[in-house]
Amino acid sequence: MRTILILISTFLFLSLTACSAYKIDIQQGNTIEADKLNQLKAGMSKQQVQFLMGTAMLIDPFHPQRWEYVYSFRKGGEDIMKRKRVTLTFKDGVLAKIDKSQFKEKTFN
């Protein structure tokens, strides 16, 4: 009887140690694709940019001429976050400036 109890206890212990919380990948924002970004040209209208890139993640109400496309990714179970960012500036309704300086993937802890 004691042997059976020990075997059952051991089996339960080993089966429960395999249980852990599953942590999913967290993906937020606009997926920024390099080929679409390379198609952007100064002089494009807001509608053309939105058709190509999608809706901007951030449009500041105080600076509506500046559109921010932000993408972040965190792998499940890791503390490291990867982030990309592109800022588009419009003047008189047409694309005037493309800031890709933060497009390269940055890693944050």
DSSP file (Angstrom, degrees, kcal/mol; ACC not computed):
  #  RESIDUE AA STRUCTURE BP1 BP2  ACC     N-H-->O    O-->H-N    N-H-->O    O-->H-N    TCO  KAPPA ALPHA  PHI   PSI    X-CA   Y-CA   Z-CA
    1    1 A M     >        0   0    0      0, 0.0     4,-2.1     0, 0.0     5,-0.1   0.000 360.0 360.0 360.0 -42.2    0.0    0.0    0.0
    2    2 A R  H  >  +     0   0    0      1,-0.2     4,-2.1     2,-0.2     5,-0.2   0.886 360.0  53.2 -66.2 -37.6    2.8    2.3    0.9
    3    3 A T  H  > S+     0   0    0      2,-0.2     4,-2.4     1,-0.2    -1,-0.2   0.897 108.6  49.7 -63.5 -41.7    4.6    1.6   -2.4
    4    4 A I  H  > S+     0   0    0      2,-0.2     4,-2.7     1,-0.2     5,-0.2   0.909 110.0  51.0 -64.1 -41.7    1.5    2.4   -4.4
    5    5 A L  H  X S+     0   0    0     -4,-2.1     4,-2.4     1,-0.2    -2,-0.2   0.893 110.9  48.4 -62.8 -40.4    1.1    5.7   -2.5
    6    6 A I  H  X S+     0   0    0     -4,-2.1     4,-2.5     2,-0.2    -2,-0.2   0.908 112.2  49.1 -66.5 -42.2    4.7    6.6   -3.2
    7    7 A L  H  X S+     0   0    0     -4,-2.4     4,-2.6     2,-0.2    -2,-0.2   0.916 112.8  46.8 -64.0 -43.5    4.3    5.8   -6.9
    8    8 A I  H  X S+     0   0    0     -4,-2.7     4,-2.6     2,-0.2     5,-0.2   0.916 113.2  49.1 -64.6 -42.7    1.1    7.8   -7.2
    9    9 A S  H  X S+     0   0    0     -4,-2.4     4,-2.5    -5,-0.2    -2,-0.2   0.911 112.4  48.0 -62.7 -42.8    2.7   10.8   -5.4
   10   10 A T  H  X S+     0   0    0     -4,-2.5     4,-2.6     2,-0.2     5,-0.2   0.920 112.0  49.4 -64.2 -44.5    5.8   10.6   -7.6
   11   11 A F  H  X S+     0   0    0     -4,-2.6     4,-2.3     1,-0.2    -2,-0.2   0.924 113.0  46.7 -61.2 -45.3    3.7   10.4  -10.8
   12   12 A L  H  X S+     0   0    0     -4,-2.6     4,-2.2     2,-0.2    -2,-0.2   0.903 112.1  50.9 -63.8 -41.6    1.5   13.4   -9.6
   13   13 A F  H  X S+     0   0    0     -4,-2.5     4,-1.5    -5,-0.2    -2,-0.2   0.935 113.1  44.9 -61.8 -46.6    4.6   15.4   -8.7
   14   14 A L  H  X S+     0   0    0     -4,-2.6     4,-0.6     1,-0.2    -2,-0.2   0.868 114.0  49.0 -67.7 -36.4    6.3   14.8  -12.1
   15   15 A S  H  < S+     0   0    0     -4,-2.3     3,-0.4    -5,-0.2     4,-0.2   0.856 111.2  49.5 -73.1 -33.0    3.2   15.5  -14.1
   16   16 A L  H >< S+     0   0    0     -4,-2.2     3,-1.1     1,-0.2    -1,-0.2   0.767 100.3  63.8 -77.3 -25.2    2.5   18.8  -12.2
   17   17 A T  H 3< S+     0   0    0     -4,-1.5    -1,-0.2     1,-0.3    -2,-0.2   0.754  96.1  60.1 -70.3 -21.2    6.0   20.1  -12.7
   18   18 A A  T 3< S+     0   0    0     -4,-0.6     2,-0.4    -3,-0.4    -1,-0.3   0.637  86.4  96.0 -77.5 -13.5    5.4   20.2  -16.4
   19   19 A C    <   +     0   0    0     -3,-1.1     2,-0.3    -4,-0.2    -3,-0.0  -0.649  47.3 146.3 -82.2 127.0    2.5   22.6  -16.0
   20   20 A S        -     0   0    0     -2,-0.4     2,-0.2     0, 0.0    -2,-0.0  -0.972  53.3 -84.9-150.9 162.9    3.3   26.2  -16.4
   21   21 A A        -     0   0    0     -2,-0.3     2,-0.5     1,-0.1    -2,-0.0  -0.508  40.5-130.2 -72.0 133.4    1.6   29.3  -17.7
   22   22 A Y        -     0   0    0     -2,-0.2     2,-0.6    55,-0.0    55,-0.1  -0.730  19.2-155.4 -83.9 128.3    1.8   29.7  -21.5
   23   23 A K        -     0   0    0     -2,-0.5    53,-0.2    53,-0.1     2,-0.1  -0.926  10.0-146.0-110.4 121.3    2.9   33.2  -22.4
   24   24 A I        -     0   0    0     -2,-0.6    53,-0.3     1,-0.1     2,-0.2  -0.391  24.1 -97.8 -83.8 159.6    1.8   34.4  -25.8
   25   25 A D        -     0   0    0     51,-0.2     2,-0.6    50,-0.1    50,-0.2  -0.561  35.8-143.0 -71.2 138.8    3.7   36.7  -28.2
   26   26 A I  E     +A   74   0A   0     48,-3.1    48,-2.6    -2,-0.2     2,-0.5  -0.933  21.7 177.5-112.0 117.1    2.5   40.3  -27.9
   27   27 A Q  E     +A   73   0A   0     -2,-0.6     2,-0.3    46,-0.2    46,-0.2  -0.979   7.4 175.6-121.3 123.8    2.4   42.2  -31.2
   28   28 A Q  E     +A   72   0A   0     44,-2.7    44,-2.5    -2,-0.5     2,-0.1  -0.952  35.8   9.7-132.6 148.7    1.1   45.7  -31.2
   29   29 A G  E    S-A   71   0A   0     -2,-0.3     2,-0.4    42,-0.2    42,-0.2  -0.451  97.7 -20.8  93.7-161.3    0.8   48.6  -33.7
   30   30 A N        -     0   0    0     40,-2.1     2,-0.7    -2,-0.1    -2,-0.1  -0.729  58.2-125.2 -89.6 130.7    1.2   48.8  -37.4
   31   31 A T        -     0   0    0     -2,-0.4     2,-0.7    40,-0.1    -2,-0.1  -0.680  29.0-152.0 -72.4 118.1    3.3   46.1  -39.2
   32   32 A I        -     0   0    0     -2,-0.7     2,-0.4    71,-0.1    21,-0.0  -0.846   9.3-163.2-101.1 112.0    5.8   48.3  -41.0
   33   33 A E     >  -     0   0    0     -2,-0.7     4,-2.2     1,-0.1     3,-0.2  -0.802  17.9-140.4 -99.3 134.8    7.1   46.6  -44.2
   34   34 A A  H  > S+     0   0    0     -2,-0.4     4,-2.3     1,-0.2     5,-0.1   0.857 100.7  55.3 -62.6 -37.4   10.3   47.9  -45.8
   35   35 A D  H  > S+     0   0    0      1,-0.2     4,-0.7     2,-0.2    -1,-0.2   0.891 110.8  44.7 -66.8 -36.9    8.9   47.5  -49.3
   36   36 A K  H >> S+     0   0    0     -3,-0.2     3,-0.6     2,-0.2     4,-0.5   0.880 111.9  53.3 -70.7 -37.3    5.9   49.6  -48.6
   37   37 A L  H >< S+     0   0    0     -4,-2.2     3,-1.0     1,-0.2    -2,-0.2   0.877 105.5  54.0 -64.2 -37.0    8.0   52.2  -46.8
   38   38 A N  H 3< S+     0   0    0     -4,-2.3    -1,-0.2     1,-0.2    -2,-0.2   0.707 100.6  61.4 -70.7 -19.2   10.3   52.4  -49.9
   39   39 A Q  H << S+     0   0    0     -4,-0.7    -1,-0.2    -3,-0.6     2,-0.2   0.634  80.5 105.1 -80.6 -14.2    7.2   53.2  -52.0
   40   40 A L    <<  -     0   0    0     -3,-1.0     2,-0.4    -4,-0.5    58,-0.1  -0.477  50.3-179.1 -69.0 134.6    6.5   56.4  -50.1
   41   41 A K    >   -     0   0    0     -2,-0.2     3,-1.6    56,-0.0    54,-0.2  -0.986  34.3-100.2-134.7 145.2    7.5   59.5  -51.9
   42   42 A A  T 3  S+     0   0    0     -2,-0.4    54,-0.2     1,-0.2     3,-0.1  -0.384 108.0  40.4 -59.9 139.8    7.3   63.2  -51.0
   43   43 A G  T 3  S+     0   0    0     52,-2.7    -1,-0.2     1,-0.4     2,-0.1   0.302  80.3 134.0 100.9  -7.9    4.3   64.8  -52.6
   44   44 A M    <   -     0   0    0     -3,-1.6    51,-3.2    51,-0.2    -1,-0.4  -0.457  56.9-116.1 -72.3 148.3    1.9   61.9  -52.0
   45   45 A S  B  >  -B   94   0A   0     49,-0.2     4,-2.2    -2,-0.1    49,-0.2  -0.347  24.1-108.4 -78.4 165.2   -1.5   62.8  -50.6
   46   46 A K  H  > S+     0   0    0     47,-1.1     4,-2.6     1,-0.2     5,-0.2   0.872 120.9  53.9 -60.8 -37.3   -2.7   61.6  -47.2
   47   47 A Q  H  > S+     0   0    0      2,-0.2     4,-2.2     1,-0.2    -1,-0.2   0.895 108.0  48.8 -65.6 -40.2   -5.2   59.2  -48.9
   48   48 A Q  H  > S+     0   0    0      2,-0.2     4,-1.9     1,-0.2    -2,-0.2   0.909 112.8  47.9 -65.3 -41.8   -2.4   57.7  -50.9
   49   49 A V  H  X S+     0   0    0     -4,-2.2     4,-3.3     1,-0.2     5,-0.5   0.923 112.2  48.7 -65.0 -44.2   -0.2   57.2  -47.8
   50   50 A Q  H  X S+     0   0    0     -4,-2.6     4,-1.8     1,-0.2    -1,-0.2   0.871 110.2  51.8 -65.6 -36.5   -3.1   55.7  -45.8
   51   51 A F  H  < S+     0   0    0     -4,-2.2    -1,-0.2    -5,-0.2    -2,-0.2   0.896 117.9  38.6 -63.7 -40.2   -3.9   53.3  -48.7
   52   52 A L  H  < S+     0   0    0     -4,-1.9    -2,-0.2    -5,-0.2    -3,-0.2   0.921 131.7  22.9 -77.5 -46.7   -0.2   52.2  -48.8
   53   53 A M  H  < S-     0   0    0     -4,-3.3    -3,-0.2     1,-0.3    -2,-0.2   0.656 101.2-127.0 -99.0 -19.1    0.7   52.1  -45.1
   54   54 A G     <  -     0   0    0     -4,-1.8    -1,-0.3    -5,-0.5     2,-0.2  -0.394  55.3 -26.7  93.1 180.0   -2.7   51.8  -43.4
   55   55 A T  S    S-     0   0    0     -2,-0.1     2,-0.0     1,-0.1    -5,-0.0  -0.478  74.8-109.4 -70.5 135.9   -4.1   54.0  -40.6
   56   56 A A        -     0   0    0     -2,-0.2    13,-0.2     1,-0.1     3,-0.2  -0.332  14.4-137.2 -65.2 145.4   -1.4   55.6  -38.5
   57   57 A M  S    S+     0   0    0     11,-1.2     2,-0.4     1,-0.2    12,-0.2   0.899  89.9  27.1 -69.0 -41.8   -1.0   54.4  -35.0
   58   58 A L  E     +C   68   0A   0     10,-2.1    10,-2.7     2,-0.0     2,-0.5  -0.983  55.8 171.9-129.6 125.0   -0.7   57.9  -33.6
   59   59 A I  E     -C   67   0A   0     -2,-0.4     8,-0.1     8,-0.2     6,-0.0  -0.924  30.8-140.0-126.9 105.9   -2.1   61.2  -34.9
   60   60 A D    >   -     0   0    0      6,-0.7     3,-0.8     3,-0.5     6,-0.3  -0.459   3.1-143.5 -67.8 126.5   -1.5   63.9  -32.3
   61   61 A P  T 3  S+     0   0    0      0, 0.0    -1,-0.2     0, 0.0     0, 0.0   0.763 103.6  50.0 -63.5 -22.4   -4.5   66.2  -32.1
   62   62 A F  T 3  S+     0   0    0      1,-0.2     3,-0.1     2,-0.1    -2,-0.1   0.672 123.2  30.4 -87.4 -18.0   -2.0   69.1  -31.5
   63   63 A H    X   +     0   0    0     -3,-0.8     3,-2.2     3,-0.1    -3,-0.5  -0.543  67.8 163.8-135.4  67.6    0.1   68.1  -34.6
   64   64 A P  T 3  S+     0   0    0      0, 0.0    -1,-0.1     0, 0.0    -2,-0.1   0.636  71.6  68.4 -66.4 -10.9   -2.3   66.5  -37.0
   65   65 A Q  T 3  S+     0   0    0     -3,-0.1    25,-3.2    -5,-0.1     2,-0.5   0.501  89.5  75.9 -83.3  -2.6    0.2   66.9  -39.8
   66   66 A R  E <   - D   0  89A   0     -3,-2.2    -6,-0.7    -6,-0.3     2,-0.4  -0.945  63.2-169.6-114.3 121.5    2.5   64.3  -38.1
   67   67 A W  E     -CD  59  88A   0     21,-3.1    21,-3.0    -2,-0.5     2,-0.5  -0.917   6.4-155.7-111.0 134.2    1.6   60.6  -38.4
   68   68 A E  E     -CD  58  87A   0    -10,-2.7   -10,-2.1    -2,-0.4   -11,-1.2  -0.935   5.9-166.6-112.4 126.7    3.4   58.0  -36.3
   69   69 A Y  E     + D   0  86A   0     17,-3.0    17,-2.5    -2,-0.5     2,-0.4  -0.960  19.1 178.3-109.6 115.3    3.6   54.4  -37.4
   70   70 A V  E     - D   0  85A   0     -2,-0.6   -40,-2.1    15,-0.2     2,-0.4  -0.945  11.2-178.0-124.1 137.9    4.8   52.3  -34.4
   71   71 A Y  E     +AD  29  84A   0     13,-2.6    13,-2.8    -2,-0.4     2,-0.3  -0.999   3.6 178.4-135.0 132.6    5.3   48.5  -34.1
   72   72 A S  E     -AD  28  83A   0    -44,-2.5   -44,-2.7    -2,-0.4     2,-0.4  -0.984   5.0-171.1-134.2 149.2    6.4   46.6  -31.1
   73   73 A F  E     -AD  27  82A   0      9,-2.6     9,-3.0    -2,-0.3     2,-0.4  -0.996   4.9-176.5-141.5 130.6    6.9   42.9  -30.5
   74   74 A R  E     -AD  26  81A   0    -48,-2.6   -48,-3.1    -2,-0.4     2,-0.2  -0.985  24.5-133.6-128.8 121.1    7.5   40.9  -27.3
   75   75 A K    >   -     0   0    0      5,-0.6     3,-2.0    -2,-0.4   -50,-0.1  -0.503  39.1 -94.8 -70.9 138.1    8.2   37.2  -27.5
   76   76 A G  T 3  S+     0   0    0      1,-0.3   -51,-0.2    -2,-0.2    -1,-0.1  -0.275 108.6  14.1 -56.6 131.9    6.2   35.2  -24.9
   77   77 A G  T 3  S+     0   0    0      1,-0.3     2,-0.3   -53,-0.3    -1,-0.3   0.417 106.6 102.8  83.7  -1.4    8.2   34.6  -21.7
   78   78 A E    <   -     0   0    0     -3,-2.0    -1,-0.3     2,-0.1     0, 0.0  -0.835  62.2-148.3-113.8 153.4   10.9   37.1  -22.5
   79   79 A D        +     0   0    0     -2,-0.3     2,-0.5    -3,-0.1    -1,-0.1   0.419  68.8 103.8 -95.3   0.2   11.4   40.6  -21.1
   80   80 A I        -     0   0    0     -5,-0.1    -5,-0.6    27,-0.0     2,-0.4  -0.720  52.7-164.8 -91.1 128.5   12.9   41.9  -24.3
   81   81 A M  E     -DE  74 108A   0     27,-3.0    27,-3.0    -2,-0.5     2,-0.4  -0.934   6.1-153.2-113.0 134.2   10.8   44.2  -26.5
   82   82 A K  E     -DE  73 107A   0     -9,-3.0    -9,-2.6    -2,-0.4     2,-0.4  -0.889  18.7-173.9-105.3 136.3   11.6   45.0  -30.2
   83   83 A R  E     -DE  72 106A   0     23,-2.5    23,-2.4    -2,-0.4     2,-0.3  -0.985  14.8-174.4-138.0 140.8   10.3   48.3  -31.5
   84   84 A K  E     -D   71   0A   0    -13,-2.8   -13,-2.6    -2,-0.4     2,-0.3  -0.950   9.6-175.2-127.9 151.0   10.2   50.1  -34.9
   85   85 A R  E     -D   70   0A   0     17,-1.7    17,-0.5    -2,-0.3     2,-0.4  -0.985  10.3-175.5-151.8 136.7    8.9   53.6  -35.6
   86   86 A V  E     -D   69   0A   0    -17,-2.5   -17,-3.0    -2,-0.3     2,-0.5  -1.000  10.9-158.0-131.3 133.4    8.3   55.7  -38.7
   87   87 A T  E     -DF  68  99A   0     12,-2.0    12,-3.1    -2,-0.4     2,-0.5  -0.955   5.3-167.1-115.4 126.8    7.2   59.4  -38.6
   88   88 A L  E     -DF  67  98A   0    -21,-3.0   -21,-3.1    -2,-0.5     2,-0.5  -0.942   4.2-160.9-113.1 132.6    5.6   61.0  -41.6
   89   89 A T  E     -DF  66  97A   0      8,-2.6     7,-3.1    -2,-0.5     8,-2.0  -0.947   4.7-160.7-117.3 132.5    5.1   64.7  -41.8
   90   90 A F  E     - F   0  95A   0    -25,-3.2     2,-0.4    -2,-0.5     5,-0.2  -0.799   6.2-166.2-109.4 150.4    2.6   66.4  -44.1
   91   91 A K  E >  S- F   0  94A   0      3,-2.8     3,-1.4    -2,-0.3    -2,-0.0  -0.975  79.0 -10.7-136.9 123.6    2.5   70.0  -45.3
   92   92 A D  T 3  S-     0   0    0     -2,-0.4     3,-0.1     1,-0.2    -1,-0.1   0.842 130.4 -54.2  56.1  36.7   -0.6   71.4  -47.0
   93   93 A G  T 3  S+     0   0    0      1,-0.2   -47,-1.1   -48,-0.1     2,-0.3   0.476 118.4  99.7  82.8   2.4   -2.1   67.8  -47.2
   94   94 A V  E <  S-BF  45  91A   0     -3,-1.4    -3,-2.8   -49,-0.2     2,-0.3  -0.912  83.6 -94.9-122.9 152.7    0.9   66.3  -49.0
   95   95 A L  E     + F   0  90A   0    -51,-3.2   -52,-2.7    -2,-0.3    -5,-0.3  -0.450  46.2 164.8 -66.8 123.0    3.8   64.2  -47.7
   96   96 A A  E     +     0   0A   0     -7,-3.1     2,-0.4     1,-0.3    -6,-0.2   0.745  59.3  21.8-109.5 -34.9    6.7   66.4  -47.0
   97   97 A K  E     - F   0  89A   0     -8,-2.0    -8,-2.6   -56,-0.1     2,-0.5  -0.999  51.8-162.0-144.5 138.8    9.1   64.4  -44.8
   98   98 A I  E     - F   0  88A   0     -2,-0.4     2,-0.8   -10,-0.2   -10,-0.2  -0.973  10.4-163.7-120.5 113.9    9.7   60.7  -44.0
   99   99 A D  E     + F   0  87A   0    -12,-3.1   -12,-2.0    -2,-0.5     3,-0.3  -0.851  22.0 160.1-102.7 102.9   11.7   60.0  -40.8
  100  100 A K    >   +     0   0    0     -2,-0.8     3,-2.2   -14,-0.2     4,-0.5   0.202  39.3 112.8-101.9  13.1   13.0   56.4  -40.9
  101  101 A S  T 3  S+     0   0    0      1,-0.3     3,-0.2     2,-0.1    -1,-0.2   0.773  84.5  39.4 -61.4 -26.2   15.7   57.0  -38.3
  102  102 A Q  T 3  S+     0   0    0    -17,-0.5   -17,-1.7    -3,-0.3    -1,-0.3   0.154  87.7  98.5-107.6  18.4   13.9   54.7  -35.8
  103  103 A F    <   +     0   0    0     -3,-2.2    -2,-0.1   -19,-0.2    -1,-0.1   0.846  60.0  91.2 -73.7 -33.2   12.8   52.1  -38.4
  104  104 A K  S    S-     0   0    0     -4,-0.5     2,-0.1    -3,-0.2   -19,-0.1  -0.372  99.0 -92.7 -62.3 142.0   15.7   49.8  -37.6
  105  105 A E        -     0   0    0    -21,-0.1     2,-0.4   -23,-0.1   -21,-0.2  -0.356  44.1-163.3 -63.4 125.5   14.7   47.4  -34.9
  106  106 A K  E     -E   83   0A   0    -23,-2.4   -23,-2.5    -4,-0.2     2,-0.5  -0.873   7.9-142.5-109.2 144.8   15.5   48.6  -31.4
  107  107 A T  E     -E   82   0A   0     -2,-0.4     2,-0.3   -25,-0.2   -25,-0.2  -0.913  17.5-176.0-112.7 132.3   15.6   46.3  -28.4
  108  108 A F  E      E   81   0A   0    -27,-3.0   -27,-3.0    -2,-0.5    -2,-0.0  -0.935 360.0 360.0-123.9 147.0   14.4   47.4  -25.0
  109  109 A N              0   0    0     -2,-0.3    -1,-0.1   -29,-0.2   -27,-0.1   0.395 360.0 360.0 -99.1 360.0   14.5   45.5  -21.6
